[in-house]
Amino acid sequence: MDFLNVPFRTKGKRSFGITSIADFGTPLGQLEQYLHDYHQYIDIAKIGIGSAYVTPNLKEKINLYKKYSVIPYCGGTLFEKCYVQDKVDEYCESLKELGIEWIEISNGTVDIPLKKRLSLIKKCKSYFNVIAEVGSKDQDNEMPLTEWENEINLLLAAGCKYVITEGRDSGTAGIYNRSGKVNMDLINQISTNIDVTKLIFEAPTPKQQMFFINQFGANVNLGNVKLQDVLVLEAQRHGLRSETFFMGETTCNLPL
């Protein structure tokens, strides 16, 4: 169908309006069925936590994502495990062998000094597209608002393609409180002086996704999306759900 006035959506190999899914062990057969039907709505696939290390069919899964033009990468927890064990070089070599071209450098579980992360980003960007993550998975470890903004700007300046705002797969940490409610002061702070098209907001629940769509428009970057929610999310982006119904034909709060 193509006759309604709906919000403009970026298409193809887009630089914003990104949907990044979280893969926590989707079987290959099921994954291919989803990708066959909905790959045009998926841009990036994170192989969640450190699960890539124990995925028996990892190479096949990576190739399947690539077949459907979806960018695969490994969750930041695996990078942090390698960092703690001083195995980052080995990790990078494994990614190259697997044909993975993106790497996440995070500190959600381990407190890696910002200076060290910036150094690693500058080193890794020669071989990979780098994604960084800001915020802790620890609900009791709250960063000051100005620190979020400063860190994001430094990570982007160091060469990151995108910076992810931590939300966990549960949507109860980082940019959210324990009940999953968005920290509005934080969102207002980081969206005032930062290019929002360079941020990926982790939003694992439809309610959180709808918040960011209404806040920033149809082409906001969203991460930690469940594979089974991809089609519903795209409907939300097009104003085809009650909560996003009145966005209008051309509503888009991000640059086109």
VOTI-37466 format. One line per 3 residues: number of its first residue (from 1); for each residue x, y, z of C-alpha. Coordinates in Angstrom, 3 decimals. Layout:
NUM> X Y Z | ...
//
This chain:
1> 0.000 0.000 0.000 | 1.211 3.483 -0.833 | -1.490 6.144 -0.603
4> -1.396 7.627 2.926 | 0.377 10.789 4.036 | 2.886 9.447 6.563
7> 6.151 10.754 8.023 | 9.157 10.576 5.720 | 11.457 7.611 6.409
10> 15.089 7.281 5.424 | 15.666 4.166 3.320 | 18.395 1.909 1.998
13> 21.890 2.350 3.423 | 20.838 5.107 5.799 | 23.032 7.053 8.195
16> 20.152 7.849 10.560 | 16.676 6.518 11.176 | 18.498 3.350 12.204
19> 16.936 0.305 13.814 | 19.487 -1.821 15.648 | 18.253 -5.197 16.887
22> 19.615 -7.292 19.742 | 20.206 -10.950 18.887 | 20.344 -13.103 22.011
25> 20.547 -16.451 20.251 | 17.979 -16.398 17.470 | 18.152 -19.760 15.611
28> 19.410 -19.452 12.030 | 16.236 -20.765 10.435 | 14.035 -18.351 12.358
31> 16.463 -15.497 11.715 | 16.375 -16.081 7.963 | 12.581 -15.997 7.979
34> 12.579 -12.634 9.750 | 15.322 -11.204 7.554 | 13.647 -12.406 4.367
37> 10.494 -10.469 5.234 | 11.765 -7.494 7.249 | 15.449 -6.892 6.422
40> 14.617 -3.503 4.879 | 13.637 -2.297 8.360 | 16.837 -3.502 10.077
43> 20.183 -1.736 9.795 | 22.375 -3.189 12.534 | 22.346 -6.432 14.537
46> 24.113 -6.692 17.876 | 24.956 -10.243 18.873 | 24.057 -9.555 22.482
49> 26.205 -9.558 25.617 | 29.133 -11.967 25.102 | 27.009 -14.613 23.383
52> 29.048 -14.464 20.171 | 31.856 -16.288 21.980 | 29.699 -19.393 22.500
55> 27.548 -19.235 19.359 | 28.331 -22.480 17.478 | 27.178 -21.178 14.084
58> 28.597 -17.671 14.454 | 30.195 -17.428 11.012 | 26.983 -18.619 9.342
61> 24.975 -16.069 11.312 | 27.321 -13.238 10.343 | 27.126 -14.231 6.684
64> 23.327 -14.420 6.890 | 23.110 -10.875 8.211 | 25.446 -9.702 5.470
67> 23.358 -11.486 2.843 | 20.472 -9.209 3.807 | 22.670 -6.061 4.107
70> 22.406 -5.919 7.903 | 25.561 -4.900 9.803 | 26.523 -7.499 12.455
73> 28.671 -6.741 15.480 | 29.375 -8.205 18.920 | 27.986 -6.745 22.136
76> 30.209 -4.561 24.275 | 30.271 -7.069 27.135 | 32.517 -9.318 25.041
79> 34.894 -6.416 24.416 | 34.984 -5.660 28.154 | 35.734 -9.310 28.975
82> 38.635 -9.191 26.519 | 39.837 -5.898 27.989 | 39.909 -7.294 31.534
85> 41.906 -10.335 30.367 | 44.231 -8.222 28.178 | 42.966 -9.984 25.036
88> 41.806 -7.009 22.958 | 44.335 -7.681 20.192 | 43.212 -11.304 19.944
91> 39.601 -10.141 19.920 | 40.238 -7.745 17.048 | 41.963 -10.463 15.036
94> 39.009 -12.799 15.585 | 36.598 -10.122 14.368 | 38.658 -9.647 11.219
97> 38.701 -13.404 10.573 | 34.929 -13.546 11.008 | 34.419 -10.660 8.606
100> 32.944 -8.354 11.261 | 33.682 -4.745 10.360 | 32.170 -2.988 13.391
103> 33.358 -3.034 17.010 | 31.724 -1.744 20.183 | 33.908 -0.183 22.858
106> 31.932 0.165 26.070 | 32.267 0.302 29.843 | 28.834 -0.791 30.966
109> 30.121 -3.507 33.299 | 33.788 -2.597 33.781 | 34.918 0.909 34.665
112> 37.360 1.546 31.830 | 38.860 5.051 32.101 | 37.664 7.431 29.408
115> 41.234 8.216 28.368 | 41.873 4.504 27.752 | 38.649 4.108 25.760
118> 39.530 7.087 23.590 | 42.950 5.545 22.941 | 41.370 2.230 21.958
121> 38.905 3.986 19.638 | 41.712 5.799 17.831 | 43.555 2.498 17.455
124> 40.561 0.441 16.329 | 39.132 2.945 13.844 | 41.966 2.088 11.447
127> 40.410 -1.360 11.008 | 36.794 -1.085 12.151 | 33.811 1.198 12.281
130> 33.626 1.973 15.995 | 30.522 2.259 18.151 | 30.941 3.415 21.742
133> 28.510 3.256 24.612 | 27.936 5.716 27.445 | 26.299 4.891 30.765
136> 26.455 2.065 33.260 | 24.395 -1.100 33.591 | 24.545 -0.522 37.354
139> 21.347 1.271 38.391 | 23.141 2.776 41.387 | 25.932 4.279 39.300
142> 24.504 7.540 37.968 | 26.660 9.862 35.852 | 26.193 13.634 36.189
145> 24.311 15.123 33.237 | 27.244 17.248 32.090 | 29.505 14.200 32.176
148> 27.208 12.384 29.733 | 27.411 15.282 27.299 | 31.169 15.693 27.624
151> 31.862 11.978 27.197 | 29.628 11.633 24.141 | 31.312 14.593 22.452
154> 34.786 13.201 23.156 | 33.844 9.742 21.846 | 32.459 11.211 18.617
157> 35.516 13.432 18.207 | 37.761 10.379 18.630 | 36.167 8.793 15.572
160> 33.083 6.848 16.649 | 30.415 6.393 14.011 | 27.721 6.344 16.692
163> 27.438 6.512 20.460 | 24.899 4.292 22.196 | 23.103 5.561 25.280
166> 22.912 2.692 27.754 | 19.486 1.296 28.517 | 20.165 -2.427 28.908
169> 17.983 -5.046 27.254 | 15.568 -4.544 30.156 | 15.254 -0.771 29.700
172> 15.932 -0.149 33.410 | 19.374 1.487 33.568 | 21.417 4.272 32.016
175> 18.911 6.663 30.445 | 16.053 4.995 32.377 | 15.185 4.624 36.029
178> 14.435 1.288 37.690 | 10.826 1.319 36.480 | 11.829 2.002 32.854
181> 10.886 5.689 32.824 | 13.054 7.979 30.694 | 15.340 10.455 32.473
184> 13.999 13.580 30.767 | 16.623 15.904 32.249 | 19.316 13.699 30.747
187> 17.652 13.462 27.330 | 17.188 17.245 27.200 | 20.811 17.785 28.227
190> 22.409 15.531 25.638 | 20.077 16.461 22.786 | 20.623 20.210 23.129
193> 24.297 20.358 22.128 | 24.850 16.994 20.424 | 23.929 15.820 16.928
196> 21.153 13.342 17.751 | 21.661 11.542 14.430 | 24.940 10.250 15.910
199> 23.212 8.749 18.948 | 21.540 5.360 19.195 | 19.037 5.326 22.047
202> 18.610 1.876 23.523 | 14.848 1.364 23.637 | 13.897 -2.288 24.121
205> 10.198 -1.732 24.838 | 7.505 -0.333 22.503 | 6.653 2.327 25.102
208> 10.243 3.570 25.127 | 10.430 3.458 21.341 | 7.271 5.543 21.046
211> 8.689 8.088 23.473 | 11.759 8.690 21.300 | 9.745 8.757 18.074
214> 7.471 11.418 19.504 | 10.446 13.286 20.963 | 12.728 13.306 17.900
217> 10.623 12.155 14.970 | 10.305 9.114 12.751 | 14.026 8.922 11.991
220> 15.489 8.665 15.467 | 18.111 5.920 15.905 | 16.888 3.114 18.191
223> 18.786 0.141 19.604 | 18.239 -3.082 21.557 | 15.067 -3.648 19.548
226> 13.699 -7.176 19.719 | 13.613 -8.969 16.376 | 9.911 -9.759 16.739
229> 9.164 -6.055 17.308 | 10.783 -4.779 14.096 | 7.605 -4.540 12.016
232> 5.601 -2.922 14.814 | 8.398 -0.392 15.326 | 8.343 0.518 11.638
235> 4.576 1.003 11.874 | 5.172 3.297 14.858 | 7.701 5.305 12.846
238> 5.071 5.773 10.113 | 2.474 7.084 12.564 | 0.423 3.917 12.295
241> -0.065 3.307 15.992 | -2.286 5.269 18.349 | 0.619 6.743 20.314
244> 2.324 8.109 17.159 | -0.863 8.612 15.123 | -0.786 12.404 14.989
247> 2.822 12.959 13.940 | 1.620 14.285 10.573 | 2.797 13.832 7.016
250> 6.200 15.486 7.174 | 6.933 15.534 10.888 | 10.617 14.841 11.440
253> 12.560 16.559 14.190 | 15.902 15.473 12.743 | 17.652 16.902 9.676
256> 16.886 15.241 6.350
//
